[in-house]
Amino acid sequence: MKKKLVIELMIYIVIVVIGIIMLFVYEPKEVKIILPQDFQIEQEWGDKDAVIPIE
């Protein structure tokens, strides 16, 4: 019983060590976002954006 528990614990330790190594080694690819030159962000103001003063 105890030998089986030690083997299982060693397997978990190996999995955790491999996960930590992969965490430090992994380098994500750089993604470039290209926006067209005529791209503009416009804000539309409406009745829902009105401010009501509190007296």
PDB file of N, CA, C and O in Angstrom:
ATOM      1  N   MET A   1       0.836  -1.199   0.000  1.00  0.00           N
ATOM      2  CA  MET A   1       0.000   0.000   0.000  1.00  0.00           C
ATOM      3  C   MET A   1       0.874   1.253   0.000  1.00  0.00           C
ATOM      4  O   MET A   1       0.620   2.181  -0.768  1.00  0.00           O
ATOM      5  N   LYS A   2       1.882   1.290   0.838  1.00  0.00           N
ATOM      6  CA  LYS A   2       2.719   2.465   0.940  1.00  0.00           C
ATOM      7  C   LYS A   2       3.570   2.640  -0.319  1.00  0.00           C
ATOM      8  O   LYS A   2       3.824   3.767  -0.745  1.00  0.00           O
ATOM      9  N   LYS A   3       4.010   1.531  -0.913  1.00  0.00           N
ATOM     10  CA  LYS A   3       4.830   1.600  -2.128  1.00  0.00           C
ATOM     11  C   LYS A   3       4.024   2.194  -3.276  1.00  0.00           C
ATOM     12  O   LYS A   3       4.558   2.961  -4.078  1.00  0.00           O
ATOM     13  N   LYS A   4       2.749   1.846  -3.361  1.00  0.00           N
ATOM     14  CA  LYS A   4       1.878   2.372  -4.400  1.00  0.00           C
ATOM     15  C   LYS A   4       1.687   3.884  -4.214  1.00  0.00           C
ATOM     16  O   LYS A   4       1.658   4.625  -5.196  1.00  0.00           O
ATOM     17  N   LEU A   5       1.559   4.338  -2.987  1.00  0.00           N
ATOM     18  CA  LEU A   5       1.397   5.752  -2.681  1.00  0.00           C
ATOM     19  C   LEU A   5       2.651   6.545  -3.055  1.00  0.00           C
ATOM     20  O   LEU A   5       2.545   7.661  -3.563  1.00  0.00           O
ATOM     21  N   VAL A   6       3.831   5.983  -2.810  1.00  0.00           N
ATOM     22  CA  VAL A   6       5.086   6.647  -3.149  1.00  0.00           C
ATOM     23  C   VAL A   6       5.233   6.764  -4.672  1.00  0.00           C
ATOM     24  O   VAL A   6       5.677   7.799  -5.169  1.00  0.00           O
ATOM     25  N   ILE A   7       4.871   5.734  -5.399  1.00  0.00           N
ATOM     26  CA  ILE A   7       4.948   5.764  -6.866  1.00  0.00           C
ATOM     27  C   ILE A   7       3.990   6.825  -7.415  1.00  0.00           C
ATOM     28  O   ILE A   7       4.352   7.580  -8.318  1.00  0.00           O
ATOM     29  N   GLU A   8       2.783   6.884  -6.876  1.00  0.00           N
ATOM     30  CA  GLU A   8       1.818   7.873  -7.312  1.00  0.00           C
ATOM     31  C   GLU A   8       2.307   9.297  -7.007  1.00  0.00           C
ATOM     32  O   GLU A   8       2.132  10.203  -7.822  1.00  0.00           O
ATOM     33  N   LEU A   9       2.906   9.486  -5.853  1.00  0.00           N
ATOM     34  CA  LEU A   9       3.449  10.786  -5.474  1.00  0.00           C
ATOM     35  C   LEU A   9       4.586  11.203  -6.406  1.00  0.00           C
ATOM     36  O   LEU A   9       4.684  12.374  -6.772  1.00  0.00           O
ATOM     37  N   MET A  10       5.438  10.268  -6.790  1.00  0.00           N
ATOM     38  CA  MET A  10       6.536  10.565  -7.708  1.00  0.00           C
ATOM     39  C   MET A  10       5.998  10.963  -9.086  1.00  0.00           C
ATOM     40  O   MET A  10       6.537  11.871  -9.719  1.00  0.00           O
ATOM     41  N   ILE A  11       4.955  10.301  -9.546  1.00  0.00           N
ATOM     42  CA  ILE A  11       4.349  10.649 -10.834  1.00  0.00           C
ATOM     43  C   ILE A  11       3.801  12.064 -10.790  1.00  0.00           C
ATOM     44  O   ILE A  11       3.993  12.832 -11.733  1.00  0.00           O
ATOM     45  N   TYR A  12       3.116  12.423  -9.700  1.00  0.00           N
ATOM     46  CA  TYR A  12       2.591  13.780  -9.568  1.00  0.00           C
ATOM     47  C   TYR A  12       3.723  14.808  -9.522  1.00  0.00           C
ATOM     48  O   TYR A  12       3.599  15.876 -10.122  1.00  0.00           O
ATOM     49  N   ILE A  13       4.791  14.520  -8.845  1.00  0.00           N
ATOM     50  CA  ILE A  13       5.934  15.435  -8.774  1.00  0.00           C
ATOM     51  C   ILE A  13       6.536  15.634 -10.160  1.00  0.00           C
ATOM     52  O   ILE A  13       6.865  16.760 -10.532  1.00  0.00           O
ATOM     53  N   VAL A  14       6.685  14.555 -10.931  1.00  0.00           N
ATOM     54  CA  VAL A  14       7.229  14.660 -12.285  1.00  0.00           C
ATOM     55  C   VAL A  14       6.319  15.529 -13.157  1.00  0.00           C
ATOM     56  O   VAL A  14       6.814  16.359 -13.920  1.00  0.00           O
ATOM     57  N   ILE A  15       5.010  15.353 -13.057  1.00  0.00           N
ATOM     58  CA  ILE A  15       4.064  16.154 -13.841  1.00  0.00           C
ATOM     59  C   ILE A  15       4.162  17.627 -13.465  1.00  0.00           C
ATOM     60  O   ILE A  15       4.139  18.485 -14.347  1.00  0.00           O
ATOM     61  N   VAL A  16       4.271  17.936 -12.187  1.00  0.00           N
ATOM     62  CA  VAL A  16       4.373  19.325 -11.740  1.00  0.00           C
ATOM     63  C   VAL A  16       5.682  19.951 -12.212  1.00  0.00           C
ATOM     64  O   VAL A  16       5.686  21.102 -12.648  1.00  0.00           O
ATOM     65  N   VAL A  17       6.795  19.216 -12.133  1.00  0.00           N
ATOM     66  CA  VAL A  17       8.086  19.730 -12.573  1.00  0.00           C
ATOM     67  C   VAL A  17       8.062  20.005 -14.077  1.00  0.00           C
ATOM     68  O   VAL A  17       8.562  21.040 -14.519  1.00  0.00           O
ATOM     69  N   ILE A  18       7.494  19.102 -14.864  1.00  0.00           N
ATOM     70  CA  ILE A  18       7.393  19.313 -16.311  1.00  0.00           C
ATOM     71  C   ILE A  18       6.519  20.532 -16.607  1.00  0.00           C
ATOM     72  O   ILE A  18       6.830  21.307 -17.511  1.00  0.00           O
ATOM     73  N   GLY A  19       5.438  20.708 -15.862  1.00  0.00           N
ATOM     74  CA  GLY A  19       4.567  21.867 -16.047  1.00  0.00           C
ATOM     75  C   GLY A  19       5.283  23.173 -15.741  1.00  0.00           C
ATOM     76  O   GLY A  19       5.114  24.150 -16.471  1.00  0.00           O
ATOM     77  N   ILE A  20       6.077  23.212 -14.679  1.00  0.00           N
ATOM     78  CA  ILE A  20       6.825  24.422 -14.320  1.00  0.00           C
ATOM     79  C   ILE A  20       7.881  24.731 -15.377  1.00  0.00           C
ATOM     80  O   ILE A  20       8.070  25.891 -15.744  1.00  0.00           O
ATOM     81  N   ILE A  21       8.562  23.712 -15.862  1.00  0.00           N
ATOM     82  CA  ILE A  21       9.570  23.922 -16.913  1.00  0.00           C
ATOM     83  C   ILE A  21       8.913  24.470 -18.174  1.00  0.00           C
ATOM     84  O   ILE A  21       9.440  25.396 -18.790  1.00  0.00           O
ATOM     85  N   MET A  22       7.773  23.913 -18.566  1.00  0.00           N
ATOM     86  CA  MET A  22       7.075  24.390 -19.758  1.00  0.00           C
ATOM     87  C   MET A  22       6.572  25.820 -19.570  1.00  0.00           C
ATOM     88  O   MET A  22       6.525  26.589 -20.531  1.00  0.00           O
ATOM     89  N   LEU A  23       6.199  26.180 -18.351  1.00  0.00           N
ATOM     90  CA  LEU A  23       5.725  27.520 -18.068  1.00  0.00           C
ATOM     91  C   LEU A  23       6.815  28.558 -18.320  1.00  0.00           C
ATOM     92  O   LEU A  23       6.531  29.627 -18.859  1.00  0.00           O
ATOM     93  N   PHE A  24       8.052  28.264 -17.939  1.00  0.00           N
ATOM     94  CA  PHE A  24       9.149  29.202 -18.124  1.00  0.00           C
ATOM     95  C   PHE A  24       9.728  29.175 -19.535  1.00  0.00           C
ATOM     96  O   PHE A  24      10.301  30.169 -19.982  1.00  0.00           O
ATOM     97  N   VAL A  25       9.590  28.060 -20.243  1.00  0.00           N
ATOM     98  CA  VAL A  25      10.181  27.923 -21.574  1.00  0.00           C
ATOM     99  C   VAL A  25       9.253  28.464 -22.656  1.00  0.00           C
ATOM    100  O   VAL A  25       9.730  28.911 -23.699  1.00  0.00           O
ATOM    101  N   TYR A  26       7.955  28.436 -22.436  1.00  0.00           N
ATOM    102  CA  TYR A  26       6.968  28.810 -23.457  1.00  0.00           C
ATOM    103  C   TYR A  26       7.086  30.287 -23.814  1.00  0.00           C
ATOM    104  O   TYR A  26       7.098  31.144 -22.930  1.00  0.00           O
ATOM    105  N   GLU A  27       7.171  30.581 -25.101  1.00  0.00           N
ATOM    106  CA  GLU A  27       7.196  31.948 -25.610  1.00  0.00           C
ATOM    107  C   GLU A  27       6.096  32.083 -26.660  1.00  0.00           C
ATOM    108  O   GLU A  27       6.189  31.483 -27.731  1.00  0.00           O
ATOM    109  N   PRO A  28       5.057  32.865 -26.365  1.00  0.00           N
ATOM    110  CA  PRO A  28       3.967  33.003 -27.333  1.00  0.00           C
ATOM    111  C   PRO A  28       4.408  33.788 -28.564  1.00  0.00           C
ATOM    112  O   PRO A  28       5.291  34.642 -28.496  1.00  0.00           O
ATOM    113  N   LYS A  29       3.775  33.477 -29.679  1.00  0.00           N
ATOM    114  CA  LYS A  29       4.086  34.185 -30.921  1.00  0.00           C
ATOM    115  C   LYS A  29       3.490  35.589 -30.864  1.00  0.00           C
ATOM    116  O   LYS A  29       2.409  35.791 -30.311  1.00  0.00           O
ATOM    117  N   GLU A  30       4.202  36.554 -31.440  1.00  0.00           N
ATOM    118  CA  GLU A  30       3.730  37.927 -31.461  1.00  0.00           C
ATOM    119  C   GLU A  30       2.717  38.084 -32.586  1.00  0.00           C
ATOM    120  O   GLU A  30       2.997  37.744 -33.736  1.00  0.00           O
ATOM    121  N   VAL A  31       1.533  38.604 -32.248  1.00  0.00           N
ATOM    122  CA  VAL A  31       0.476  38.791 -33.226  1.00  0.00           C
ATOM    123  C   VAL A  31       0.391  40.274 -33.554  1.00  0.00           C
ATOM    124  O   VAL A  31       0.205  41.104 -32.664  1.00  0.00           O
ATOM    125  N   LYS A  32       0.527  40.605 -34.838  1.00  0.00           N
ATOM    126  CA  LYS A  32       0.437  41.990 -35.264  1.00  0.00           C
ATOM    127  C   LYS A  32      -0.993  42.286 -35.709  1.00  0.00           C
ATOM    128  O   LYS A  32      -1.583  41.538 -36.489  1.00  0.00           O
ATOM    129  N   ILE A  33      -1.534  43.383 -35.204  1.00  0.00           N
ATOM    130  CA  ILE A  33      -2.879  43.807 -35.581  1.00  0.00           C
ATOM    131  C   ILE A  33      -2.734  45.005 -36.505  1.00  0.00           C
ATOM    132  O   ILE A  33      -2.196  46.041 -36.113  1.00  0.00           O
ATOM    133  N   ILE A  34      -3.211  44.860 -37.719  1.00  0.00           N
ATOM    134  CA  ILE A  34      -3.101  45.927 -38.713  1.00  0.00           C
ATOM    135  C   ILE A  34      -4.479  46.559 -38.889  1.00  0.00           C
ATOM    136  O   ILE A  34      -5.439  45.892 -39.274  1.00  0.00           O
ATOM    137  N   LEU A  35      -4.558  47.878 -38.595  1.00  0.00           N
ATOM    138  CA  LEU A  35      -5.799  48.615 -38.764  1.00  0.00           C
ATOM    139  C   LEU A  35      -5.699  49.466 -40.017  1.00  0.00           C
ATOM    140  O   LEU A  35      -4.631  50.006 -40.306  1.00  0.00           O
ATOM    141  N   PRO A  36      -6.794  49.600 -40.774  1.00  0.00           N
ATOM    142  CA  PRO A  36      -6.765  50.460 -41.948  1.00  0.00           C
ATOM    143  C   PRO A  36      -6.534  51.917 -41.546  1.00  0.00           C
ATOM    144  O   PRO A  36      -6.851  52.315 -40.425  1.00  0.00           O
ATOM    145  N   GLN A  37      -5.979  52.712 -42.469  1.00  0.00           N
ATOM    146  CA  GLN A  37      -5.665  54.108 -42.179  1.00  0.00           C
ATOM    147  C   GLN A  37      -6.918  54.939 -41.899  1.00  0.00           C
ATOM    148  O   GLN A  37      -6.856  55.888 -41.118  1.00  0.00           O
ATOM    149  N   ASP A  38      -8.036  54.609 -42.508  1.00  0.00           N
ATOM    150  CA  ASP A  38      -9.248  55.405 -42.326  1.00  0.00           C
ATOM    151  C   ASP A  38     -10.093  54.930 -41.134  1.00  0.00           C
ATOM    152  O   ASP A  38     -11.254  55.316 -41.007  1.00  0.00           O
ATOM    153  N   PHE A  39      -9.523  54.108 -40.279  1.00  0.00           N
ATOM    154  CA  PHE A  39     -10.259  53.585 -39.124  1.00  0.00           C
ATOM    155  C   PHE A  39     -10.357  54.661 -38.057  1.00  0.00           C
ATOM    156  O   PHE A  39      -9.342  55.221 -37.641  1.00  0.00           O
ATOM    157  N   GLN A  40     -11.581  54.957 -37.608  1.00  0.00           N
ATOM    158  CA  GLN A  40     -11.798  55.956 -36.562  1.00  0.00           C
ATOM    159  C   GLN A  40     -12.811  55.414 -35.575  1.00  0.00           C
ATOM    160  O   GLN A  40     -13.714  54.655 -35.926  1.00  0.00           O
ATOM    161  N   ILE A  41     -12.635  55.825 -34.336  1.00  0.00           N
ATOM    162  CA  ILE A  41     -13.593  55.448 -33.293  1.00  0.00           C
ATOM    163  C   ILE A  41     -14.475  56.666 -33.043  1.00  0.00           C
ATOM    164  O   ILE A  41     -13.983  57.744 -32.711  1.00  0.00           O
ATOM    165  N   GLU A  42     -15.764  56.485 -33.204  1.00  0.00           N
ATOM    166  CA  GLU A  42     -16.695  57.585 -33.001  1.00  0.00           C
ATOM    167  C   GLU A  42     -17.606  57.242 -31.839  1.00  0.00           C
ATOM    168  O   GLU A  42     -18.030  56.100 -31.662  1.00  0.00           O
ATOM    169  N   GLN A  43     -17.895  58.274 -31.051  1.00  0.00           N
ATOM    170  CA  GLN A  43     -18.807  58.101 -29.932  1.00  0.00           C
ATOM    171  C   GLN A  43     -20.087  58.843 -30.247  1.00  0.00           C
ATOM    172  O   GLN A  43     -20.056  60.010 -30.638  1.00  0.00           O
ATOM    173  N   GLU A  44     -21.195  58.179 -30.081  1.00  0.00           N
ATOM    174  CA  GLU A  44     -22.482  58.814 -30.299  1.00  0.00           C
ATOM    175  C   GLU A  44     -23.105  59.113 -28.945  1.00  0.00           C
ATOM    176  O   GLU A  44     -23.215  58.235 -28.089  1.00  0.00           O
ATOM    177  N   TRP A  45     -23.507  60.353 -28.764  1.00  0.00           N
ATOM    178  CA  TRP A  45     -24.142  60.753 -27.516  1.00  0.00           C
ATOM    179  C   TRP A  45     -25.648  60.702 -27.703  1.00  0.00           C
ATOM    180  O   TRP A  45     -26.163  61.089 -28.752  1.00  0.00           O
ATOM    181  N   GLY A  46     -26.334  60.239 -26.716  1.00  0.00           N
ATOM    182  CA  GLY A  46     -27.782  60.116 -26.824  1.00  0.00           C
ATOM    183  C   GLY A  46     -28.459  60.526 -25.531  1.00  0.00           C
ATOM    184  O   GLY A  46     -27.826  61.071 -24.627  1.00  0.00           O
ATOM    185  N   ASP A  47     -29.749  60.260 -25.455  1.00  0.00           N
ATOM    186  CA  ASP A  47     -30.525  60.611 -24.265  1.00  0.00           C
ATOM    187  C   ASP A  47     -30.104  59.784 -23.055  1.00  0.00           C
ATOM    188  O   ASP A  47     -30.272  60.221 -21.917  1.00  0.00           O
ATOM    189  N   LYS A  48     -29.569  58.616 -23.288  1.00  0.00           N
ATOM    190  CA  LYS A  48     -29.191  57.743 -22.181  1.00  0.00           C
ATOM    191  C   LYS A  48     -27.931  58.219 -21.479  1.00  0.00           C
ATOM    192  O   LYS A  48     -27.633  57.771 -20.371  1.00  0.00           O
ATOM    193  N   ASP A  49     -27.179  59.133 -22.115  1.00  0.00           N
ATOM    194  CA  ASP A  49     -25.946  59.619 -21.524  1.00  0.00           C
ATOM    195  C   ASP A  49     -26.133  60.918 -20.746  1.00  0.00           C
ATOM    196  O   ASP A  49     -25.146  61.519 -20.322  1.00  0.00           O
ATOM    197  N   ALA A  50     -27.373  61.368 -20.547  1.00  0.00           N
ATOM    198  CA  ALA A  50     -27.637  62.633 -19.864  1.00  0.00           C
ATOM    199  C   ALA A  50     -27.318  62.495 -18.376  1.00  0.00           C
ATOM    200  O   ALA A  50     -27.510  61.436 -17.778  1.00  0.00           O
ATOM    201  N   VAL A  51     -26.825  63.590 -17.792  1.00  0.00           N
ATOM    202  CA  VAL A  51     -26.510  63.621 -16.369  1.00  0.00           C
ATOM    203  C   VAL A  51     -27.586  64.430 -15.663  1.00  0.00           C
ATOM    204  O   VAL A  51     -27.893  65.556 -16.055  1.00  0.00           O
ATOM    205  N   ILE A  52     -28.150  63.846 -14.625  1.00  0.00           N
ATOM    206  CA  ILE A  52     -29.189  64.538 -13.849  1.00  0.00           C
ATOM    207  C   ILE A  52     -28.585  64.952 -12.514  1.00  0.00           C
ATOM    208  O   ILE A  52     -28.166  64.096 -11.734  1.00  0.00           O
ATOM    209  N   PRO A  53     -28.534  66.260 -12.238  1.00  0.00           N
ATOM    210  CA  PRO A  53     -27.944  66.709 -10.965  1.00  0.00           C
ATOM    211  C   PRO A  53     -28.812  66.315  -9.781  1.00  0.00           C
ATOM    212  O   PRO A  53     -30.040  66.340  -9.863  1.00  0.00           O
ATOM    213  N   ILE A  54     -28.166  65.951  -8.682  1.00  0.00           N
ATOM    214  CA  ILE A  54     -28.870  65.570  -7.459  1.00  0.00           C
ATOM    215  C   ILE A  54     -28.900  66.772  -6.523  1.00  0.00           C
ATOM    216  O   ILE A  54     -27.856  67.333  -6.190  1.00  0.00           O
ATOM    217  N   GLU A  55     -30.099  67.164  -6.100  1.00  0.00           N
ATOM    218  CA  GLU A  55     -30.227  68.344  -5.234  1.00  0.00           C
ATOM    219  C   GLU A  55     -30.319  67.953  -3.788  1.00  0.00           C
ATOM    220  O   GLU A  55     -30.431  68.819  -2.920  1.00  0.00           O
TER     221      GLU A  55
END
